[in-house]
């Protein structure tokens, strides 16, 4: 009797979707169309699917048509699903990396745009990508994968001045270090104290009204350093053998090492484009801080230009600091090495172009020079990359924290801080207990975990360190 009855499979073939509407349609068919001609009913249902508004006056189909229109106008869930399984990634020094960092990296490895990833031995939990996380993405850039302090970097100047000159005249070096550096959130120079630089003439400052409003702050903060773990320090660098690429003979030399980023310019850019990415790219809660921008979109291209501007501005800040102090001490500059570690690069990996995010990771392509600092009392290292594919041509950006700032302040005393500084013959200007050496991992353990990633070229020992007076973070 019901051989010609229309079922759910028939409606799905017409184009209906699984869900509430399909159920309502089957109820209507069961109630009103059991004896009707099959082909006529199918034609009617197809017309209803295509133009439900044409049936709003139909005695039988009005309610179904209304429900179809209401569903079509409901806000769509645009959340992008993560892949069910995380792609595998290399972890260096895993036994010294906290579980939170590994969990964050696992989430990043489930993004639909992820191609590859790696975790460096100084890794610890952060926002979005963990600090020490490296992520290669396909045609997408993640603002929080770059980080808040865009283009944060290390810069090292090596002079022909012997260690003995510093030992004999520490007051001179202290005076010049204080005179030519500024630290902390919001710190800048008055107009008559400012330095002119080609970076301020860059066209990107005019690309949007938002970026244009940041130029004044960028000029005032040019040549200053942030808070937190940012520093400028005098130290001694030791080459145990001649380094031909740098043209430096074995020996001990006075050196200047700085660590800072793009100041308020970079922080404001990061905040703006992270919010924009989150509006455009809806991800599940656990991955929300990994919102990305398509590189083919206007927003993606705009962030890319702004990010590169901030990175070059960070480099200009170091250049101003090093030039001032080089002039002040009057030594001959033998070499200057620089690398950044909060950035995204267009690179080729496994034969395809990818966007490599290094959030607290040093570029370590084959032959690439980099600087990996320890703490204010632990040595840092001038290194040359080996170009290890599984690490996506990367290495650590430092020793990495083993205590949070809050934990360090609660557990480390001023007396302990002074004792370790004295034991290592280091003069400290500024800094809070949150930056105490004990808050950091052992740099030797970190370096040992990445022997396949970099070769050590020289060892840098801090002697006089300047940081923000209160350990404040960047604004």
Legacy VTK file of the C-alpha trace (Angstrom):
# vtk DataFile Version 3.0
C-alpha trace
ASCII
DATASET POLYDATA
POINTS 475 float
0.000 0.000 0.000
2.863 2.398 0.828
5.282 1.333 -1.904
5.470 4.915 -3.176
5.838 6.569 0.242
8.553 9.257 0.245
11.212 8.698 2.888
14.150 10.612 4.345
16.547 9.245 1.752
14.381 10.724 -1.007
14.432 14.150 0.655
18.192 13.996 1.160
18.544 13.245 -2.546
16.505 16.398 -3.292
18.918 18.472 -1.205
17.419 18.496 2.290
19.996 18.275 5.096
20.000 16.068 8.160
18.407 17.960 11.039
15.214 19.532 12.341
13.798 20.583 8.958
14.130 17.078 7.530
12.179 15.713 10.503
9.420 18.342 10.133
9.155 17.602 6.389
8.728 13.878 7.022
5.981 14.606 9.581
4.106 16.744 7.013
4.438 14.039 4.364
3.202 11.371 6.782
0.210 13.450 7.803
-0.929 14.994 4.510
0.611 13.261 1.482
0.383 9.492 2.003
-2.065 8.989 -0.853
-0.690 11.716 -3.160
1.183 11.047 -6.413
4.860 10.492 -5.604
6.326 12.532 -8.466
3.992 15.440 -7.791
4.984 15.491 -4.118
8.688 15.298 -4.946
8.332 18.231 -7.348
6.489 20.220 -4.666
9.131 19.473 -2.051
11.933 20.490 -4.421
10.192 23.813 -5.108
9.698 24.272 -1.357
13.425 23.693 -0.784
14.396 26.197 -3.470
11.849 28.928 -2.631
10.210 28.424 0.770
8.901 32.023 0.707
6.537 31.009 -2.151
4.708 28.642 0.247
3.981 31.056 3.082
0.311 31.118 2.071
0.052 27.361 1.501
-2.470 25.842 3.905
-0.409 22.681 4.512
3.191 23.790 3.973
3.100 27.266 5.576
4.539 26.176 8.943
7.283 24.099 7.328
8.203 26.958 4.971
8.362 29.387 7.911
10.665 27.049 9.836
12.934 26.723 6.790
13.228 30.502 6.402
13.906 31.006 10.125
16.645 28.371 10.102
18.248 29.924 7.028
18.386 33.282 8.832
19.825 31.934 12.090
23.423 33.030 12.803
25.759 30.376 11.449
28.356 28.737 13.678
31.565 29.745 11.913
33.900 28.034 14.367
36.787 26.389 12.520
37.259 22.814 13.646
40.667 21.610 14.762
42.069 18.431 13.269
41.196 15.379 15.371
44.839 14.420 15.823
47.887 16.628 16.352
50.721 16.388 13.852
53.888 14.989 15.379
56.592 17.464 16.362
60.138 17.334 17.698
60.811 18.229 21.352
64.323 19.075 22.479
65.146 18.664 26.170
61.663 17.379 26.963
62.524 16.351 30.523
63.013 20.034 31.428
59.884 21.386 29.698
56.646 21.924 31.630
53.525 20.001 30.683
51.608 23.199 29.890
54.008 24.098 27.077
53.705 20.635 25.508
49.899 20.803 25.758
49.849 24.232 24.062
52.071 22.918 21.283
49.782 19.920 20.795
46.853 22.298 20.304
48.837 24.340 17.758
49.661 21.149 15.873
45.910 20.550 15.343
45.307 23.785 13.440
44.127 23.130 9.868
46.904 25.404 8.545
49.721 23.702 10.486
52.445 22.042 8.416
55.117 21.313 11.038
56.292 22.303 14.510
59.031 21.950 17.102
59.595 22.797 20.766
62.932 24.234 21.883
64.670 23.216 25.152
63.966 26.570 26.864
60.216 26.240 26.237
57.601 27.215 28.792
53.897 28.037 28.733
52.780 31.315 27.153
49.770 32.671 25.231
48.858 31.018 21.960
52.115 29.327 21.057
54.299 28.429 24.031
57.485 30.446 24.474
60.080 28.374 22.644
57.498 27.116 20.146
58.187 26.979 16.393
55.255 26.528 14.007
55.249 26.339 10.218
51.847 27.236 8.716
50.507 27.112 5.176
49.666 30.574 3.827
48.588 31.903 7.255
50.117 34.136 9.912
49.235 33.922 13.621
49.680 37.231 15.510
49.962 35.452 18.871
52.309 32.950 17.224
54.653 35.898 16.756
53.940 37.316 20.197
53.303 40.680 21.812
56.884 41.952 21.570
57.234 41.740 17.789
60.818 41.427 16.592
62.299 41.073 20.090
65.965 40.396 19.491
69.539 40.074 20.633
72.357 42.335 19.446
76.060 41.830 20.203
78.914 44.260 19.551
82.496 43.015 19.955
85.278 45.565 20.515
89.071 45.525 20.304
89.143 46.546 23.991
90.824 44.062 26.352
89.091 42.764 29.461
91.693 44.532 31.614
90.455 47.966 30.516
86.973 47.209 31.812
88.395 45.817 35.078
90.459 48.976 35.599
87.660 51.447 34.751
84.253 49.968 35.754
82.925 53.400 36.795
83.349 54.734 33.257
81.406 51.821 31.797
78.686 52.179 34.422
78.324 55.905 33.781
78.010 55.458 30.014
75.609 52.533 30.378
73.291 54.619 32.565
73.622 57.755 30.414
72.777 56.065 27.121
69.999 53.623 28.017
66.364 53.939 29.116
64.259 51.091 30.460
60.705 50.162 31.370
57.127 50.390 30.210
56.256 53.709 28.630
59.790 55.092 28.852
60.845 57.430 26.062
62.880 60.523 25.221
61.799 64.159 25.181
61.830 65.763 21.735
65.217 67.443 22.141
66.768 64.116 23.240
65.448 61.972 20.390
67.438 60.279 17.641
66.538 60.513 13.962
66.655 57.268 12.016
65.666 56.059 8.542
63.082 53.701 10.080
60.877 56.711 10.852
60.645 57.513 7.128
59.247 54.137 6.170
56.107 54.244 3.995
54.414 51.611 6.175
53.843 54.261 8.840
51.278 55.764 6.440
49.549 52.568 5.311
46.592 52.886 7.737
45.318 55.522 10.129
45.927 53.096 13.002
49.631 52.665 12.167
50.000 56.389 11.514
48.915 57.171 15.086
51.826 55.074 16.438
54.632 57.024 14.788
55.006 59.627 17.541
55.345 56.931 20.215
57.816 55.047 18.010
60.000 58.138 17.676
59.945 58.903 21.415
60.885 55.301 22.327
63.525 54.784 19.646
66.710 53.641 21.379
64.998 52.568 24.605
64.498 49.097 26.098
61.477 47.407 27.631
60.910 45.948 31.071
60.830 42.335 32.204
63.816 40.354 30.919
65.147 43.080 28.612
68.685 44.246 29.277
71.804 46.005 28.044
75.027 44.650 29.498
78.799 44.825 29.307
80.602 41.527 29.324
83.600 39.574 28.127
83.378 37.306 25.096
85.909 34.517 24.656
86.882 32.896 21.354
88.916 29.759 22.036
89.902 29.546 18.373
89.982 31.895 15.386
86.602 32.504 13.755
87.222 33.160 10.063
83.660 34.228 9.082
83.772 37.011 11.714
87.496 37.628 11.163
88.155 37.483 14.924
91.246 35.861 16.424
91.135 33.685 19.527
91.101 35.764 22.685
88.983 37.623 25.233
87.264 40.860 24.194
84.974 43.438 25.746
81.457 43.130 24.297
78.082 44.796 24.565
74.952 42.621 24.563
71.364 43.871 24.406
67.954 42.222 24.493
64.779 44.150 23.700
62.026 44.470 21.120
59.676 46.851 19.374
58.424 48.630 22.496
54.960 50.222 22.491
54.786 50.148 18.675
55.008 46.352 18.507
52.804 45.754 21.543
50.013 47.936 20.135
50.245 46.322 16.688
50.139 42.856 18.273
47.058 43.682 20.344
45.165 45.218 17.428
45.771 42.409 14.937
45.238 39.651 17.496
41.753 41.060 18.190
41.140 41.310 14.445
42.281 37.726 13.881
39.961 36.487 16.636
36.999 38.268 15.000
37.751 36.755 11.597
39.071 33.327 12.589
36.792 31.639 15.131
38.567 28.738 16.796
37.529 26.487 19.707
38.210 27.962 23.147
41.425 26.035 23.746
42.887 27.389 20.490
41.385 30.910 20.516
44.777 32.610 20.953
46.029 30.887 17.808
43.586 32.768 15.552
45.229 33.274 12.172
44.985 35.579 9.176
45.001 34.269 5.613
48.008 35.632 3.746
45.782 36.159 0.702
43.488 38.483 2.661
43.844 42.243 3.053
44.086 41.801 6.831
46.834 39.194 6.505
48.884 41.401 4.196
48.333 44.420 6.440
49.564 42.557 9.523
52.548 41.197 7.594
53.661 44.732 6.650
53.046 46.015 10.190
54.936 43.076 11.710
57.944 43.681 9.469
57.868 47.383 10.295
57.892 46.567 14.026
60.730 44.073 13.543
62.874 46.606 11.698
62.024 49.211 14.331
63.262 46.828 17.060
66.511 46.475 15.117
66.791 50.262 14.878
66.409 50.550 18.679
69.401 48.249 19.174
71.378 50.084 16.522
70.835 53.416 18.306
71.874 51.961 21.689
74.984 50.247 20.320
76.054 53.263 18.263
75.742 55.580 21.275
77.758 53.294 23.545
80.354 52.518 20.866
80.946 56.227 20.438
81.013 56.793 24.216
83.738 54.230 24.939
85.763 54.953 21.803
86.677 51.385 20.928
87.014 49.860 17.481
84.078 47.662 16.524
85.306 44.227 15.418
81.930 42.637 14.689
78.220 43.035 15.326
75.827 40.081 15.357
72.043 40.323 15.649
69.076 37.977 15.556
65.388 38.227 16.403
63.185 35.602 18.015
59.539 36.805 18.057
58.699 36.882 14.385
57.335 35.076 11.328
59.365 34.370 8.197
58.548 33.107 4.706
60.724 30.020 4.325
60.858 26.803 2.336
60.344 23.633 4.334
60.198 20.196 2.695
59.941 21.882 -0.692
56.968 24.141 0.042
56.722 27.774 1.083
55.516 28.133 4.656
55.197 30.858 7.258
57.537 29.920 10.119
56.579 31.425 13.486
59.376 31.520 16.079
57.948 32.678 19.383
60.991 32.802 21.616
63.161 30.755 19.256
66.366 31.682 17.431
66.725 31.208 13.652
69.369 28.505 13.197
69.568 27.829 9.483
72.883 26.421 8.254
75.612 29.009 8.848
73.262 31.567 10.431
74.735 33.407 13.430
72.713 33.858 16.614
73.035 34.745 20.298
71.593 32.590 23.085
71.859 34.349 26.475
71.794 32.661 29.873
70.816 34.875 32.810
72.383 37.952 34.423
75.018 35.703 36.028
75.108 32.746 33.623
77.035 32.797 30.349
75.506 33.350 26.961
76.662 31.847 23.672
77.424 33.105 20.198
76.292 30.251 17.950
76.161 29.211 14.302
73.141 27.257 13.094
73.357 23.734 11.677
70.112 23.887 9.685
68.327 20.984 11.385
65.077 20.233 9.503
63.249 18.590 12.409
63.791 21.775 14.458
62.594 23.831 11.466
66.034 25.512 11.418
65.616 26.859 14.953
67.203 26.831 18.415
66.361 28.174 21.873
66.313 31.925 22.501
67.796 31.688 25.992
67.840 29.565 29.113
64.071 29.785 29.613
62.189 30.348 32.841
61.782 27.609 35.429
59.804 29.867 37.798
56.970 32.245 36.993
57.549 35.891 37.882
55.112 35.605 40.793
56.797 32.466 42.110
60.246 34.061 41.852
59.193 37.139 43.838
57.640 34.929 46.533
60.521 32.483 46.918
63.744 34.430 46.226
65.083 36.958 48.747
67.129 40.102 48.114
69.947 38.539 50.133
70.033 35.477 47.850
70.006 37.731 44.803
72.942 39.818 46.095
74.897 36.713 47.052
74.714 35.154 43.586
75.632 38.464 41.918
78.680 38.794 44.183
79.720 35.187 43.628
79.729 35.799 39.878
81.303 39.278 40.094
78.346 40.904 38.288
77.245 44.498 38.833
73.473 44.908 38.523
71.671 48.173 37.795
67.899 47.824 38.193
65.896 44.578 37.869
63.426 42.981 40.267
63.452 39.590 41.961
61.329 38.277 39.076
64.519 38.344 36.979
66.765 36.662 39.559
69.147 34.100 37.996
67.511 31.312 40.007
64.246 31.901 38.125
65.905 30.542 34.962
66.882 27.070 33.798
70.532 26.034 33.723
71.844 27.346 30.390
74.302 24.432 30.199
71.451 21.913 30.252
69.642 23.881 27.545
72.740 24.080 25.333
73.432 20.377 25.811
69.905 19.577 24.593
70.459 21.400 21.309
73.931 20.276 20.251
72.483 18.999 16.975
70.931 22.427 16.286
73.855 24.860 16.758
77.639 25.029 17.081
79.054 27.250 19.814
81.398 29.909 18.406
82.181 31.907 21.570
81.141 32.268 25.210
79.894 35.580 26.642
80.165 36.280 30.394
78.063 39.180 31.795
79.915 41.744 33.937
77.592 44.752 34.266
73.859 44.402 33.631
71.217 47.099 33.334
67.494 46.312 33.380
64.239 48.111 34.218
64.282 49.351 37.817
61.222 47.381 38.894
61.241 44.488 36.461
58.136 45.993 34.816
56.714 44.466 31.668
56.327 46.178 28.316
53.331 48.485 27.823
LINES 1 476
475 0 1 2 3 4 5 6 7 8 9 10 11 12 13 14 15 16 17 18 19 20 21 22 23 24 25 26 27 28 29 30 31 32 33 34 35 36 37 38 39 40 41 42 43 44 45 46 47 48 49 50 51 52 53 54 55 56 57 58 59 60 61 62 63 64 65 66 67 68 69 70 71 72 73 74 75 76 77 78 79 80 81 82 83 84 85 86 87 88 89 90 91 92 93 94 95 96 97 98 99 100 101 102 103 104 105 106 107 108 109 110 111 112 113 114 115 116 117 118 119 120 121 122 123 124 125 126 127 128 129 130 131 132 133 134 135 136 137 138 139 140 141 142 143 144 145 146 147 148 149 150 151 152 153 154 155 156 157 158 159 160 161 162 163 164 165 166 167 168 169 170 171 172 173 174 175 176 177 178 179 180 181 182 183 184 185 186 187 188 189 190 191 192 193 194 195 196 197 198 199 200 201 202 203 204 205 206 207 208 209 210 211 212 213 214 215 216 217 218 219 220 221 222 223 224 225 226 227 228 229 230 231 232 233 234 235 236 237 238 239 240 241 242 243 244 245 246 247 248 249 250 251 252 253 254 255 256 257 258 259 260 261 262 263 264 265 266 267 268 269 270 271 272 273 274 275 276 277 278 279 280 281 282 283 284 285 286 287 288 289 290 291 292 293 294 295 296 297 298 299 300 301 302 303 304 305 306 307 308 309 310 311 312 313 314 315 316 317 318 319 320 321 322 323 324 325 326 327 328 329 330 331 332 333 334 335 336 337 338 339 340 341 342 343 344 345 346 347 348 349 350 351 352 353 354 355 356 357 358 359 360 361 362 363 364 365 366 367 368 369 370 371 372 373 374 375 376 377 378 379 380 381 382 383 384 385 386 387 388 389 390 391 392 393 394 395 396 397 398 399 400 401 402 403 404 405 406 407 408 409 410 411 412 413 414 415 416 417 418 419 420 421 422 423 424 425 426 427 428 429 430 431 432 433 434 435 436 437 438 439 440 441 442 443 444 445 446 447 448 449 450 451 452 453 454 455 456 457 458 459 460 461 462 463 464 465 466 467 468 469 470 471 472 473 474
